Amino acid sequence: MISLTINGQSHNVDVEPDTPLLWAIRENVGLTGTKYGCGVAQCGSCTVHVDGVAMRSCAVPASAAIGKRITTIEGLAENGVLHKVQKAWVDHEVPQCGYCQSGMIMAVAALLKDKPKPTDADINSAITNICRCGTFQQVREAIHAAASA
């Protein structure tokens, strides 16, 4: 049994220590906003925050998150108010299919925490998530809008 703190709540999950954090979150806790994409930490669909750092949860063993604060897309908004990145996503109609967007939003939220006014070069180096629909221009516009909010 592993104890994980996800979105401010403690959860005891019955998983092997090397089980990817993604599966503990989705299958054991039931938070399905974090998506499985590639399984090899390349696409970013599974991005969550672990102690405020964006991580691809498919490549993080659940045991590595013991005692750390995990935030998923479900925990990004506070008191029913969308995070500024979520609001920018809606305002700029970023998603097409939407599958990758929770991971993209989590990566962008971490970027803006570290660099509140990112340049295009900052965005290019930090946001390596893949959107198969190709909404990268809308993503960039939404990032700049959230940075200005």
Sequence and secondary structure as in RCSB ss.txt:
>XXXX:A:sequence
MISLTINGQSHNVDVEPDTPLLWAIRENVGLTGTKYGCGVAQCGSCTVHVDGVAMRSCAVPASAAIGKRITTIEG
LAENGVLHKVQKAWVDHEVPQCGYCQSGMIMAVAALLKDKPKPTDADINSAITNICRCGTFQQVREAIHAAASA
>XXXX:A:secstr
 EEEEETTEEEEE   TTSBHHHIIIIII   SS  S SSSSS TTEEEETTEEEEGGGSBGGGGTTSEEE GGG
TSBTTB  HHHHHHHHTT  SS TTHHHHHHHHHHHHHH SS  HHHHHHH     TT  HHHHHHHHHHHHH 
